[in-house]
Amino acid sequence: MDPRPLVTAIVPNYNYGHVLGLCLRALKEQTYTPLEIICVDDRSTDDSVQVAESLGVRVISTPANTGGASVPRNIGAEHARGEILFFLDSDVALAPDAVAAAVAILRSDPKIGAVCGNFDPVPLIRDKLIKEYRNLFRHYWLGLSEGPISGFLPSAMIAVPAAVWAEVGPWNPDLTQSEGADVGERLADRYEVRLTSAVHGRHDDDATLGIALWKVFTRTRVQVPFFLQRRYAAGVVGSPEAGASLAAALTAATLPVPLLAGAVWPVVLPIMTLAAWLAIDRRMYRFVFGARGPVFGLYFVATHFLVNLTIAAGAATGIAQWLVSRSFRRMYRKAPA
């Protein structure tokens, strides 16, 4: 590897013109050089292409809209000249030293095949409470997982040597959600994957609760096949979020029991399951209340309950789809094109 290897930042984009400028400016302000920037636009209908070109960034367009980040990332990798590829979502603005930190970690040990970053605790644009919830939640849980990881790959900011990517790539074009589970498994088979907050940035997350819950449902559903047939299933099943989602589902299921039974005593059932749900993530709630105070803390807890219910629904739907749909199973067994 050269003393200062060329890094190619690959930014897939679709209709994120309102934040794409912040993302690309943050890349242009990185302390690390040399740095090549490629924006791969998935046939946006907003001003994304004009925003990128106004900043002097090379734009490559997909032949047609693909509905996900996998194909644009693959196209960017095909056109990249860099010795290191830095895949970056277009709604993330990196800290000035993020690329330098990723390069330093990759160069520190040849066994490290990828470096993933963490989100800052506050969103890129602070205009919605749901963004505050999503960023703080992800920051907390990714922070707990720092170090070597396996299984699901946080793919919003990930640096991979081009030589490693030639072995483990490409992104599966059939996966428009949770594509990090597929790539993460292939990477972890051969290399160490490192998660670190030394590589970080501010993320502009979903603007409405409905969009956020739909994404949680979809991503959980499409991750089920990996959990059912891959080696890291045990770790997922035993994770706190799996237990919290089950407890949330049990709480919702037992709420009607007192009314159906015509008695007061069965109310103890939902109270017990709710208490168990709160206990599972008690450290996270303590962190949130300490960082943001009681008002936001209560909002966070209520929103997280809805998210856990959505995870449970997505998991149940994914399991049912896996059992009855051959095409669903086939999609996750097929090697990337």
C-alpha positions in Angstrom: 0.0 0.0 0.0 1.3 3.5 -0.9 2.4 5.8 1.9 -0.7 8.0 1.2 -3.1 5.7 -0.7 -5.7 7.3 -2.9 -9.2 6.9 -1.2 -12.3 6.9 -3.4 -15.5 8.0 -1.6 -18.5 6.4 -3.2 -21.8 8.2 -2.5 -25.0 6.5 -3.7 -27.9 9.0 -3.9 -31.5 9.2 -4.7 -33.5 12.4 -4.1 -31.4 13.6 -1.2 -30.6 16.9 -2.8 -31.6 18.7 0.4 -28.6 17.2 2.3 -26.3 15.9 -0.4 -24.5 19.3 -0.4 -23.7 18.9 3.3 -22.4 15.3 2.7 -20.2 16.3 -0.3 -18.9 19.5 1.4 -17.9 17.4 4.4 -15.9 15.1 2.1 -14.2 18.0 0.4 -13.2 19.3 3.8 -11.5 16.1 4.9 -8.1 16.4 6.4 -7.0 13.3 4.4 -5.6 13.5 0.9 -5.6 12.3 -1.8 -9.3 11.8 -2.0 -11.5 11.1 -5.0 -15.3 11.6 -4.8 -17.8 9.8 -6.9 -21.5 10.4 -6.6 -23.6 7.7 -8.2 -27.1 9.1 -8.7 -30.0 6.6 -9.0 -32.0 8.7 -11.4 -33.1 11.3 -8.9 -36.1 13.5 -9.7 -34.9 16.4 -7.5 -31.9 18.7 -7.9 -29.3 16.1 -6.6 -27.2 16.0 -9.8 -27.1 19.8 -10.0 -26.0 20.0 -6.3 -23.2 17.6 -6.8 -22.0 19.1 -10.1 -22.0 22.6 -8.6 -19.5 21.4 -6.0 -17.2 19.9 -8.7 -18.1 16.3 -7.8 -18.1 13.7 -10.5 -21.6 12.3 -11.0 -22.4 8.9 -12.6 -26.0 8.0 -13.2 -27.5 4.5 -13.1 -29.1 3.3 -16.3 -32.5 3.2 -14.5 -33.7 3.7 -11.0 -32.8 0.6 -8.9 -34.6 1.4 -5.7 -31.7 0.8 -3.4 -28.0 1.6 -2.7 -26.5 -1.7 -3.8 -26.3 -1.1 -7.6 -25.1 2.5 -7.3 -22.4 1.4 -4.9 -21.3 -1.3 -7.3 -21.2 1.2 -10.2 -19.1 3.5 -8.1 -16.7 0.7 -7.2 -16.3 -0.1 -10.9 -15.2 3.5 -11.7 -13.1 4.0 -8.6 -9.4 4.6 -8.9 -8.6 4.5 -5.2 -6.7 1.8 -3.3 -9.3 2.2 -0.5 -13.0 2.5 -1.1 -15.1 4.5 1.3 -18.8 3.8 0.9 -20.8 6.7 2.3 -24.5 7.3 2.4 -25.6 10.6 0.9 -27.4 11.7 4.1 -24.2 11.5 6.3 -21.8 14.4 6.8 -18.5 13.0 8.0 -16.3 14.6 10.7 -13.2 16.2 9.2 -10.8 13.5 10.3 -13.1 10.5 9.5 -11.4 9.3 6.4 -7.9 9.8 7.9 -9.0 7.7 10.9 -10.3 4.9 8.7 -7.1 4.8 6.6 -5.0 4.7 9.8 -7.0 1.7 11.2 -6.8 -0.2 7.9 -3.1 0.3 7.6 -2.5 -0.7 11.2 -3.2 -4.4 10.6 -3.5 -6.3 7.3 -6.1 -8.6 9.0 -8.6 -5.7 9.1 -10.7 -5.9 6.0 -13.2 -3.1 6.7 -13.8 -0.2 9.1 -17.3 0.9 9.9 -18.2 4.2 11.5 -20.7 5.3 14.1 -23.4 8.1 14.0 -23.1 11.2 16.1 -25.8 11.4 18.8 -27.5 14.4 17.2 -28.9 14.4 13.6 -27.5 16.4 10.7 -30.6 18.5 10.6 -32.3 18.9 13.9 -35.9 19.5 12.9 -37.8 16.4 14.0 -38.0 14.5 17.2 -38.0 11.1 15.4 -34.5 12.0 14.0 -33.3 12.7 17.5 -34.6 9.3 18.7 -33.1 7.4 15.7 -29.6 9.0 15.9 -29.3 8.7 19.7 -30.5 5.0 19.6 -28.0 4.1 16.9 -25.2 6.0 18.5 -25.7 4.2 21.7 -26.0 0.6 20.4 -23.2 1.0 17.8 -21.0 2.4 20.6 -21.6 -0.7 22.7 -20.5 -2.9 19.7 -17.2 -1.1 19.1 -14.3 -3.3 18.2 -14.3 -6.4 16.0 -17.8 -7.3 14.8 -19.4 -10.0 12.7 -22.8 -10.5 11.1 -24.7 -7.3 10.2 -22.5 -4.6 8.7 -23.4 -0.9 9.4 -23.0 0.2 5.8 -23.7 4.0 6.0 -19.9 4.7 6.3 -17.5 1.8 5.6 -13.9 1.8 4.3 -12.6 -1.3 2.5 -9.3 -1.8 0.7 -10.0 -2.2 -3.0 -8.1 -5.5 -3.0 -10.4 -6.8 -0.2 -13.4 -5.6 -2.1 -12.3 -7.5 -5.2 -12.5 -10.7 -3.0 -15.7 -10.1 -1.2 -17.8 -7.8 -3.3 -20.1 -6.8 -4.9 -23.2 -5.6 -3.0 -26.1 -7.9 -3.8 -28.2 -6.1 -6.4 -31.3 -8.0 -5.3 -31.2 -6.5 -1.8 -32.5 -3.0 -1.5 -32.6 -3.2 2.3 -30.3 -4.8 4.9 -27.7 -5.5 2.2 -25.1 -5.0 5.0 -26.0 -8.5 6.4 -24.9 -10.1 3.1 -21.6 -8.2 2.7 -20.9 -8.4 6.4 -20.9 -12.2 6.4 -18.6 -12.4 3.4 -16.2 -9.9 4.9 -16.1 -11.6 8.3 -15.4 -15.0 6.7 -11.9 -13.7 5.7 -11.1 -10.6 7.6 -11.6 -8.7 10.8 -14.3 -6.0 10.5 -13.8 -3.1 12.9 -16.5 -0.8 14.2 -15.2 2.5 15.7 -16.4 5.9 16.7 -13.1 7.3 15.5 -14.9 7.3 12.1 -18.1 9.2 12.6 -20.5 11.7 11.1 -23.9 13.3 11.5 -26.8 11.6 9.9 -30.1 13.0 8.6 -32.5 10.2 9.5 -36.1 9.6 8.6 -38.3 12.7 8.9 -41.6 10.9 10.1 -42.4 8.1 12.5 -44.3 6.3 9.8 -41.3 6.1 7.4 -39.0 5.1 10.3 -41.3 2.3 11.4 -41.8 1.1 7.8 -38.0 0.9 7.4 -37.6 -1.0 10.7 -40.3 -3.5 9.6 -38.9 -4.0 6.1 -35.3 -4.3 7.3 -36.2 -6.8 10.0 -38.3 -8.9 7.6 -35.5 -9.1 5.0 -32.9 -9.9 7.6 -34.8 -13.0 8.8 -33.3 -15.3 6.1 -29.8 -14.4 7.3 -30.7 -15.1 10.9 -32.3 -18.5 10.0 -29.5 -19.9 7.9 -26.3 -18.1 8.8 -23.9 -18.6 11.6 -24.6 -15.4 13.5 -28.3 -16.2 14.2 -27.6 -17.2 17.8 -26.1 -13.8 18.5 -29.1 -12.0 17.1 -31.6 -14.2 18.9 -29.8 -13.6 22.2 -29.4 -9.9 21.7 -31.2 -7.4 24.0 -33.3 -6.0 21.1 -34.7 -9.5 20.4 -35.7 -9.9 24.0 -37.1 -6.3 24.1 -39.2 -6.9 21.0 -40.6 -10.1 22.4 -41.5 -8.4 25.7 -43.1 -5.5 23.8 -45.2 -7.9 21.7 -46.3 -9.8 24.9 -47.2 -6.5 26.5 -49.4 -5.5 23.6 -50.9 -9.0 23.4 -51.9 -9.1 27.1 -53.3 -5.5 27.3 -56.9 -6.7 26.3 -56.8 -9.6 28.9 -58.4 -7.6 31.8 -61.3 -6.5 29.5 -61.9 -9.9 28.1 -61.7 -11.6 31.5 -64.1 -9.0 33.0 -61.8 -8.7 36.1 -59.1 -6.4 37.4 -56.5 -9.0 38.5 -55.3 -10.0 35.0 -53.9 -6.4 34.6 -50.8 -7.8 36.3 -49.9 -9.6 33.1 -49.3 -6.5 30.9 -47.6 -4.8 33.9 -45.2 -7.7 34.3 -44.3 -7.8 30.6 -43.9 -4.1 30.5 -41.6 -4.1 33.5 -39.6 -6.8 31.8 -39.4 -4.8 28.6 -38.2 -1.7 30.5 -35.6 -3.8 32.4 -34.0 -5.2 29.3 -32.9 -1.8 28.0 -32.6 0.0 31.4 -29.0 1.0 30.8 -30.0 2.7 27.5 -32.8 4.5 29.2 -30.5 5.7 31.9 -28.1 7.0 29.3 -30.9 8.8 27.4 -32.5 10.4 30.5 -29.0 11.5 31.6 -28.1 13.0 28.2 -31.4 14.6 27.2 -33.6 15.0 30.3 -36.9 13.5 31.4 -39.2 15.1 28.7 -37.3 13.7 25.8 -36.6 10.5 27.8 -40.3 9.7 28.0 -40.7 10.4 24.3 -37.7 8.1 23.6 -39.2 5.2 25.7 -42.6 5.5 24.0 -41.1 5.6 20.6 -38.8 2.6 21.3 -41.8 0.6 22.5 -43.4 1.1 19.0 -40.1 0.3 17.3 -39.9 -3.0 19.3 -43.4 -3.9 18.3 -42.5 -3.2 14.7 -39.4 -5.4 15.0 -41.5 -8.3 16.3 -44.0 -7.8 13.5 -41.2 -7.7 10.9 -39.6 -10.9 12.3 -42.9 -12.8 12.3 -43.7 -11.7 8.8 -40.2 -12.7 7.6 -40.4 -16.1 9.2 -43.8 -16.7 7.6 -42.5 -15.5 4.2 -39.5 -17.8 4.5 -41.7 -20.8 5.2 -44.2 -20.3 2.3 -42.3 -18.4 -0.4 -39.7 -20.2 -2.5 -38.8 -17.0 -4.3 -38.1 -15.3 -1.0 -35.7 -18.1 0.0 -34.1 -18.2 -3.4 -33.2 -14.5 -3.4 -31.1 -14.9 -0.3 -29.4 -18.1 -1.5 -28.4 -16.6 -4.9 -24.9 -15.3 -5.3 -24.6 -11.6 -6.2 -24.5 -10.9 -9.9 
